[in-house]
Amino acid sequence: MKQVFAFFYLPESDKDIEKIKSIFEKGQPDTKPKEDTKRYVYGLKGICDLFGVAHSTAQKYKDGILKDACYQFGRKIVVDVEKALALFAESEI
């Protein structure tokens, strides 16, 4: 039976100890997001949070300057953040 003490795992066999040693020798795995992954925000709320604007302003941005960065499927809105920021930077607002 494995014992747990204050959120720490106490190994019971030499095999468990070897596993733990190998993990520490290898170091932590790289958990940083990949550079080629795209970031998206969803809905008008996502646009509001991204640009710090009101709901009505986010609607105007979606229909105007961010039109090429927004994809709408029925009621679902998906915004490519990188493209939206680039379009916003190019705009005259």
C-alpha positions in Angstrom: 0.0 0.0 0.0 1.3 3.4 -0.9 1.5 6.0 1.8 0.9 9.7 1.3 2.3 12.3 3.7 1.6 16.0 3.3 1.1 15.7 -0.5 4.4 13.9 -1.0 4.6 10.4 -2.5 6.7 8.1 -0.4 8.2 5.4 -2.6 7.9 1.8 -1.4 10.5 0.0 -3.6 13.9 0.6 -5.1 12.2 0.6 -8.5 10.1 3.7 -7.5 13.2 5.4 -6.1 15.1 4.8 -9.4 12.1 6.3 -11.3 12.2 9.4 -9.1 16.0 9.8 -9.5 15.8 9.5 -13.3 13.1 12.3 -13.3 15.3 14.6 -11.3 18.4 13.8 -13.4 16.6 14.6 -16.7 15.2 17.8 -15.3 11.8 19.3 -15.8 10.2 18.8 -19.2 9.8 21.8 -21.4 6.3 23.1 -20.7 6.5 26.3 -22.7 3.9 26.7 -25.4 5.2 26.1 -28.9 5.9 29.2 -31.0 3.9 28.0 -33.9 0.7 27.6 -31.9 -2.0 30.2 -32.5 -3.8 32.0 -29.8 -7.5 32.6 -30.1 -10.1 34.5 -28.1 -13.8 33.7 -28.3 -16.8 35.9 -28.6 -17.3 39.6 -28.1 -16.2 39.1 -24.5 -12.8 38.0 -25.8 -12.5 41.1 -27.9 -13.5 43.2 -24.9 -10.8 41.6 -22.7 -8.2 41.8 -25.5 -8.6 45.5 -26.2 -10.1 46.7 -23.0 -13.2 48.1 -24.6 -17.0 48.0 -24.0 -19.3 45.4 -25.6 -20.7 47.8 -28.2 -17.1 48.9 -29.2 -16.1 45.3 -29.5 -19.0 44.7 -31.9 -17.9 47.7 -34.0 -14.3 46.3 -34.1 -15.5 42.9 -35.1 -17.6 44.3 -38.0 -14.9 46.8 -39.0 -11.2 46.7 -38.5 -11.0 43.1 -37.2 -13.1 41.7 -39.9 -10.2 39.6 -41.4 -9.2 38.2 -38.0 -12.7 37.2 -37.0 -14.4 33.9 -38.0 -18.1 33.4 -37.2 -19.9 30.1 -37.2 -23.5 30.8 -36.4 -23.4 32.4 -33.0 -19.8 31.4 -32.3 -17.1 34.0 -32.8 -13.4 33.1 -33.0 -10.7 35.8 -33.2 -7.1 35.1 -34.2 -5.2 37.3 -31.6 -2.0 37.8 -33.6 -3.9 38.9 -36.7 -6.3 41.1 -34.7 -3.4 42.9 -33.0 -1.7 43.5 -36.3 -4.9 44.8 -37.9 -5.6 47.0 -34.9 -2.0 48.4 -35.1 -2.5 49.2 -38.8 -5.9 51.0 -38.2 -6.2 54.7 -37.8 -8.0 54.5 -34.4 
